[in-house]
Every structure is written in C-alpha cells, then in structure tokens.
Amino acid sequence: MNLFCRLFGHTWVPETRVPSTRWNTTKAGHTLTPTFGEEQVQHLEVCRRCGEEVPAGPRKHDADRPTVLAEAPGGEEEEEA
C-alpha cells in the first residue's frame, strides 16, 4: 500500500478477467478452430495506485461462456428449406 492510499484511501476500479481463446489449425492446416480456457470469469476491484485486488461477486451473465460447438462451423443444426 503506498502513501496516497494510506492517506486518502484506495482508488477502486472494476476489472474483469476472462479465459482466453486460442486459435488452432486442423490437421489439414487451413481451418482455424477455437479452444477456450477452463478458467472461470473473475470480477475484481483493483486499486490503480497500489495494485491491491479485492474479489467481487459473480455477475448475471458469467455462465454464458462460448462453447466450441457454437463457434465451430457446422456445430449448429441448419434449417431445411
């Protein structure tokens, strides 16, 4: 904790950390497929001056993570005409 935070208090800024998306090629080498990390979505309050982190609660749409089937071509069923 630095001197400013001791005198005046922390300057809290909300921050969200989400799992990264990695793009890999198929065995053919010319089609990209997404791979999502297994980490959970994290919501934090971070002091911009000293870097202290305080966890915040989960949010409403945290469970709406993308899936490989939703992102992969042909993963969803197409409508017949």
C-alpha positions as CSV (number, residue, x, y, z in Angstrom):
1,M,0.0,0.0,0.0
2,N,1.5,3.3,-0.9
3,L,1.3,6.6,1.0
4,F,-1.6,8.1,-1.1
5,C,-3.7,5.0,-0.3
6,R,-3.0,5.3,3.4
7,L,-3.9,9.0,3.5
8,F,-6.9,9.2,1.2
9,G,-8.0,5.6,0.6
10,H,-7.8,3.4,-2.4
11,T,-9.0,4.3,-5.9
12,W,-11.0,1.2,-6.8
13,V,-11.6,0.4,-10.5
14,P,-13.7,-2.7,-11.6
15,E,-11.8,-5.3,-13.7
16,T,-12.9,-8.5,-15.3
17,R,-10.6,-11.4,-16.2
18,V,-12.0,-13.9,-18.7
19,P,-10.5,-17.0,-20.2
20,S,-8.5,-16.5,-23.4
21,T,-9.5,-18.0,-26.7
22,R,-6.7,-19.9,-28.6
23,W,-7.0,-20.5,-32.3
24,N,-5.5,-23.7,-33.6
25,T,-5.5,-25.2,-37.1
26,T,-6.9,-28.5,-38.1
27,K,-4.7,-31.3,-39.4
28,A,-5.3,-30.0,-42.9
29,G,-3.7,-26.8,-41.8
30,H,-6.1,-24.3,-43.3
31,T,-9.1,-24.2,-41.0
32,L,-9.0,-22.4,-37.6
33,T,-10.8,-23.9,-34.6
34,P,-11.3,-22.1,-31.3
35,T,-10.1,-23.6,-28.0
36,F,-11.4,-21.9,-24.8
37,G,-9.6,-22.0,-21.4
38,E,-11.1,-23.7,-18.4
39,E,-10.7,-20.7,-16.1
40,Q,-13.7,-19.1,-14.6
41,V,-14.7,-15.4,-15.2
42,Q,-13.3,-13.3,-12.4
43,H,-14.6,-9.9,-11.3
44,L,-12.3,-7.8,-9.2
45,E,-12.0,-4.3,-7.7
46,V,-8.4,-3.2,-8.3
47,C,-6.7,-0.2,-6.8
48,R,-5.0,1.7,-9.6
49,R,-2.3,3.2,-7.3
50,C,-1.1,0.3,-5.3
51,G,-2.4,-2.8,-7.2
52,E,-4.4,-4.3,-4.3
53,E,-7.2,-6.6,-5.5
54,V,-10.5,-7.4,-3.9
55,P,-12.7,-10.1,-5.4
56,A,-16.2,-9.0,-6.3
57,G,-19.2,-11.4,-6.6
58,P,-20.2,-13.3,-9.7
59,R,-22.4,-11.5,-12.3
60,K,-25.6,-12.4,-14.1
61,H,-24.2,-13.5,-17.5
62,D,-21.0,-15.3,-16.3
63,A,-22.5,-18.7,-17.3
64,D,-23.0,-17.5,-20.9
65,R,-19.5,-18.6,-22.0
66,P,-18.9,-19.5,-25.6
67,T,-18.6,-23.2,-26.4
68,V,-16.7,-24.9,-29.1
69,L,-19.9,-26.3,-30.7
70,A,-21.4,-22.8,-31.0
71,E,-18.2,-21.4,-32.6
72,A,-17.3,-24.3,-34.9
73,P,-18.7,-24.3,-38.4
74,G,-21.4,-26.9,-38.8
75,G,-21.8,-27.1,-35.0
76,E,-25.3,-25.9,-35.0
77,E,-28.1,-27.6,-37.0
78,E,-29.1,-25.7,-40.1
79,E,-32.7,-25.2,-41.1
80,E,-34.0,-27.1,-44.1
81,A,-35.6,-25.0,-46.8
